[in-house]
C-alpha cells in the first residue's frame, strides 16, 4: 500500500484535528478529539493529545499506527509553537515518534490563514480562548507574534473578554463603575445572583477561573442590546485585532496589496455586525484593498494544504481536499468517539 502523502494535525487548546490525505487530495482519514485535562499548550500533556489524534486518524483510515512512517510528510500546526525554542522542543518530540518521513511545524495561525484563502500568503488571526496572529508575504517571508500572554504584550480572546466583563459587572454593582446589563447577565451565566458571588466563588476555589471564557456570548448579547460597557469591551477586542493584523501587514510591506486577512476562532462566531465593521474599517486605514473573511473551513484543511503546497500538488488535489475535509466529517468522528466513551 502506498503511503498517504500528508499527515496533518491542527491542535488548539481544547481539541485536536488530524487528517491523512492521499496524493490526489482525498482524505483517507479525518478525526477530531477533545484535548482537555492538560497544563496548557506548552506542556507535554498537551502533546499527548496530538499523539492520541494521530493514533485515532490511523485507525479511522485503517492504517496500523505502529507501522511507521504512516505518511510521507507531516504538517503540524499547533498552539504552543510560539518561540523558536518551542519549535525545537516540539519538533524533537514529533521526530521521536517517526510518524512521517519529513516533518513541518507551524503555529496554528498558519493553518487558519491557509484554510481561509486559495493563496499561499496573507494574514491569519485566531481569537478563541486567547489570540494570536501570523502572516506570510507573497515572497515567502513570515511574521508572527510570540503570543504567550501579558508578558508578550497580548490582550484578547475569550478569557480576557470574560475577565473584563466580570470586572465591569463587579464595579457596576459596588458603585465604582458605570451601570451595565453585565451586572445581571454575568452572574446568571453561572447560576448565581450577583457579580460579587462570582468573584467570591473564584476566590474561594468553588469555581474555576477558566469558566470566565464562557462569557463572550453574553458580552455580544449585551452589546447587541446597546449596552455601552459591553460595546466598549468588543471595541477593545476589535482594535487589538486591527493592531495585530495591521502590524503584520506593515512589517511585511503589504499595505499596497489586496492582502487577505482570515479571522478564525470562537470569538468570530457571532453576527454582531459593528464588531466586524470596526475591524474592517481599521484595517482599510492601513491597507485600503484588504480582504477580510471569517474562516468557514476547518483549520486542519489549512494544515493539509500547507503540506500539499510543499509537495507541489496540483490545484485539482487541493480542491478535492477542500470538498472532502469538512466540519461535518470531523464532527461525526467526535460524536462517534463520545458514544464509545
N, C-alpha and C positions, 0 to 999 in steps of 0.2 A: 504494500500500500504506500502510495506517495505521501510524504509528509505534508500537512497543511502548510500554506505559505506563511500565515501570520497567526501568532497567539497574541491577542490584545487584552490588556487589563486596564480598566479605569477604576480608581479607588478614591472614594471620598471618606468623610468621617463616619458615616453610618451604613454605607453599602459598598459593595464591590461588584462591578460587572466584568464579565470575561467573555471572549469570543474566540473561536477557532475558525479560520477562513481559508478557503481553497484559493488557488491561483486565479480562478476566474471570478473571484469576489463572492462566491456562495458561502454563507455562514453554515458550517457543518456542525457547529455547537455554539450555544449562547446561553449564559446563565446570569442571574442576579442573586446575590446572597446578602443577608444582613451582616454588618461588621460592627457589632456593639460589644461592650464589655472590655474595650481596650483602653490604654492610657494615653490616647492621642495619636495623631498621625506620625509622630516622631518616635514611636515606641516599637519594640519588637513584637508586642502583642497585636499591633495594627497590621504588621506584615504577615502575621499568621493568617489573617483573614484573606490576604492576597493568595497565599498558598492554598487555602481552602477553596477559593474561587477557581483556581487553576485545576485542582483535582475534580471539582464539580463539572467544569466545562468539558474536561476529558471524558468523564463518564457519560455526559449528555451526548457527546459526539461518538461514543463507543470506541474511544481511544484509551488504551491502557496507560494511566499516568505514570506507571513505573518503568515503561519502556521509553527511555528518553534518548534524544530530544523528541518532543511531541509536535514541534513545528520548526520551520527554518528560522524565522525571525520573531523575536518577542518585542512588543512595544508596550511599555508600562508607563501609564500616565497617572501619577499618584500624588495625592495630597501628602505633604511632608517632604517632597523633593524640592526644597526651597533654597538651600545654600549648596555650594559645591561640596562641602563636607557631607551633607545629606545625600547628594548624588553618589558620592563614592561609597558610602555605607550601604545604601540600598542596592547599588549595582553589585557589590560584593555578595550581598545576601541572595540576589537573583542568580548570579553566576554559579553560586554554590549549589543551587538546585538543578542546574543543567537542563532546564525545560526546553531551551531553544539553542540553535547553533550560533545565533547572533542576538545581542540584546540592545535595546534602545530605551532609555529612560527620559521622561519629560514630566514636568509638573502637570497636574490635571487641567490647568487652564489651557494648555496647548491642545488638549483633546476637545475642549469646548470650542475653541477657535476653529479647528479643522472640521468639526462636525457641523458648524453653522455656515460654512461657505464652501463653494467649489474651488476657491482659490487656495493657494498654499501660504498666503500671507494675510495679515490683518491684526486685529486686536481681540483678545478674548478676556472677558471679565466673568469671574464667578462670584456670586453673592448668595451664600446659603447660611450655614452656621457662622462662618466668617467670610472674609472677602479677599480677593487676590486678582491680579491682572498680569498678563504677559502679551508679548507682541512679536511678530515676525515681519521683517521688511521684504519687499519684492526680491532683493538680492540675497536673502537668507540670513541677514543679521537679526539677532534676537535681543529682546529686552524683557526683564522680569523684575518684580519686587521680591524682597525677602519674605514678606507677609507672614511673620511669626508673632504678630500681636502688637501690643502697645510699644514694646521696645524697638520695633522696626517702623514705628510711626503710623500704624494702621488703625482705622476705625471703620466698623461696618459689619453687616451680616446680622443674622437672627439674634445672636447673643448680645451684641452691642445695642441693637434696637430694643430688645427686651429689657436690658438694664436701664436704658434711658426712659422707657415707658414707666417702669416702676419708680424711678427717681422722680419723675414729674407727678405721678399719682400720689406718692407719699407727701410731696411738698404741697400739692393741692389740698390734701386732707389736713395737714397741720398749719396751713396758712402762709407758708413761705413762698408758695408759687401761685401761678395763675390757675383758675378753675379749668377743669378739663374732664371730658367724659371718661378719660382713662382712670380716674379715681374710682369709678364704678366697674368699668369693664375689666381692668386688670385683676382685681380680686375674684370677680365672677369666673374668670378663666380657670381659676384653681379651686373653685367651690368654697371660697372664703368671702367674708363680708366687707372687709376694709383693707386698704393698702397696707396699713401697719401690721395686719395679720399675715400678709405675705412676707413682709420684712422679718417679722418675728419667726415665722416658720423656717425661713432660710437661715437666720442667725442661730436658731436653736437646733438646727440639723434635722428638722422634721420634713423639709423639702429640699431637693437638690437644686442648687443654683442653676444648673443647666436647663431646668424647666423654663427659665425665662426666655429661652429660644422659641417657646411656643407663642410668644406674644405678637410677632409681626402681623399676622392676620387681624388681630384686634386693633393694632395701630392703623392699618389700612382701612378697617371698617370705620373707625372714629374719624379719620381724615376725610373719608367719603361723606360723612355727615357734617363736614365743615368745622371740625374741631381744630382750632388754631394750633394748639400744642402738638397734637398728633401730626398735623401737616408740617410743623417745624422739624419734627424728627425725620420724616420722609424727605424733606428738602435737604437736610444734612446728609442723608444717605445718598441721594441723587448727586449732590455736589461732590461727595467723596468718589463716586464712580466716574464723574467727569474729570476730577483731579487725577485719578489713576490712569484712565484711558487717554486723557489729553496729554499727560506727561509722556506716556509710551509713544504716542504719535509724534510728539516733538523730538524725543530722543532719537527716533529712527528716521527723522526728517521726512515724514509722510503727510505734512499739513496740506500739501497741494494735490494730494491723491484722493480718489474716491474710496478711501480706506474702509473696509468692512469692520464694524465693531459688533461682536457677538456677545450677548448677555445670557449667561446660564446660571442656574441655581434657583433655590426655592423662593427667594425674595422677588424674583421676576414673575412668579406665578400669581399674578393679580391683574385686575382690569382697571386699576386706578390711573386713568389717562394722564393727569397732571404730573405724576411721577416720571413717566416715560417722556413726556413733553419737556420736562426740565432737563433730563439727561441729553436728549437730542439737541435742544437749543444750546446747551452749554458746549457740547462737542462741535456744533456747527460754528461757534465762535472761534474754534481752534482749527478745524478742517472743514471748510464750507461744503465740501462734497461727500462728507462722511455718510456711510450707510449703516444705520443701527438696526439690528434684528435681535429678536428673542429666540433663543435656541429651542427648536421643536424636536430635533433628533436626539437619541441617547448619546451622551458624550463618548461612550465606548466605540461608537461608529467613527468618531474622530480619531481615536487611538488606532483603529484598524486602518483608516485612510492614511495616517502618517506612515504606517507600515507599507501600504500599497504604493505610496509615493516613493518610499525608499527602494522598492524593488522595481520601480518603473512600470507598474501595472497599467494597462490601457484604461481609457475612460469608461469603457463598457463594464469592466470589472468593478470600478468604483460605483457606477450606477446600480449594478446588481447588488452590491453590498448595501447601499442605502435603502434599496427596496426590501431587502430581506432582514436587516437588523433593525428592529423597531422596538419602541417601548412596550408594545403589546406582547411581543415574543418574550421579552425579558420578564415582564410581569407574570406571564404564565409560569415561568420557571420558579419565580419567587413564591407564587401561590402553591405550586406543587410541593416545594420544599417545606412550606409551613404546614401543609396537610400531613406530610411524612413525620414532622416533629410532633 
